[in-house]
Amino acid sequence: MKKIEAIIREEKLGAVRKVLEESGYYGMTVTEVSGHGREGGLTLQWRAGEYRVDYLPKLKIELVVLDEDVPRMINAIVGAARTGAMGDGKIFVIPVENAVRIRTGDEGVNAV
Amino acid sequence: MNVNTGDTAWILISTALVMLMTPGLALFYGGMVRRKNLISTIMMSFVMLALIGVLWVIYGYSLSFGPDWGGVIGKLSWFGLRGVGEAPSETYATTVPHLAFAMFQGMFAIITVALFTGAVVERIKFSALIFFSVLWFTLVYCPVAHWVWAQNGWLYRIGALDFAGGTVVHINAGAAALALAWLLGPRRGYLEKEPMEANSIPLVMIGASLLWFGWFGFNAGSALTSGGLAASAFVTTNTAAAAAGLTWMILGWIHRRPSLQGIATGAVVGLVAITPAAGFVSPIMALPIGIIAAILSYYAMLFRASKMGIDESLDVWACHGIGGTWGALATGIFAQLAVNAAGADGLISGNAMQLVRQLLAVAVVWVFSFGMTWILGKLVDRLIGLRVSPVEETVGLDISQHGEKAYGGLR
């Protein structure tokens, strides 16, 4: 099992969710996050004048997938979340030791 | 004189309208600070309704409007509102119960003390603010109100005009704000240019709207009658707010974008500037007064933020100090006896002396308020310390001063 953590543009959530469901993954966790990569910040208005914010709002999607599904899922997320401009985000893949479904007590791949 | 029921109804309503401005100001300021200081900022304004509301009836009204002592202060003859009753006063608002006039004036004192708190948000110790506010109300607000508005106040006698509080309320608060912010020092991170982002611009807009609404009581109520003069002041008030809001929006747009925070601020600045002039100028003159007020305050705010190095956090100086100064001088320029027989002709009607009188009143209130605020602030700092500790400031004043969070719970 692997956990896929994808930091994506806020407006890409719908598209990403659609491809995940088409790939057979219906569960995920979404968090509002702030951060920055190589892109600059954002310029906003004070009452008079302006200021820069270095941390831009993004969404973080987390889901756990079977090892053999990892390349397929990465392709799906990249396809749905990409615009080609800076600030499209990143995907991290992390090994997962175990998983438990709280309702039934199922463990491992059965719980994913 | 007998009580006039129409006048009395209007003054009582106006008093309630002005009361609503203080919670409006609390939201206006509250929206502009960081989330961790939202409760604290709202509290700083709201507490004045309670604190000054008590002091006003005990001794504030008597010091401000009581029988004159040398033109500088009222005697304590009306201590505890003794002798202030249901019959009209012989000198003030002679067609409404004296009690109604006293309470109407009390609302002005409350919001003036609340106004300067915008300068010291996110770092002042709550106990120090209370202590300072009692001293400032007693030794700055009451004397200045007496000089300008009491029958024998010395600025009143030389003919300086202030319809609803350009000097007493706005310059007074603006000068105090600058002195106190200077004394207190900047917020942690301010000099390092950490953005101090507004937590809720919609709150700023709700606050500005309540201020605008209440200001009809503030200015049109200051006619102290419910006739034509009140209507005239009502029109100048709305017109100046609209003109200044529009101007500020355009300035922001030229610079970059038309922001909601900008138009809300502009409207308030227009209201500030028309305050001293509201019942002395013809309605159309509210347009230049509002437009110029917005331009002056906008650039004052940019100057304060980029050049002055003083963290006068919510720009009370730029909005109320500068807007109030322009309004007081504009009164000396645009006033017409034809509008208000109790007023005067200004510069455009050929009376340059009125502008000189206005200048004198402006200078006196600036120097007195700034100087006294500095002395009283220094005193409170020595006695109990003005500022919270660095840890309390980092955590935020909501939790460290009040034990509350604006938005509770995990969800």
Interface residues (C-beta under 8 A of the other chain):
Chain A: T43 L44 Q45 W46 R47 A48 G49 E50 Y51 R52 V53
Chain B: M32 P195 E197 L251 G252 H255 R256 R257 S259 Q261 G262 T265 Y298 Y299 M301 L302 A305 S306 D315
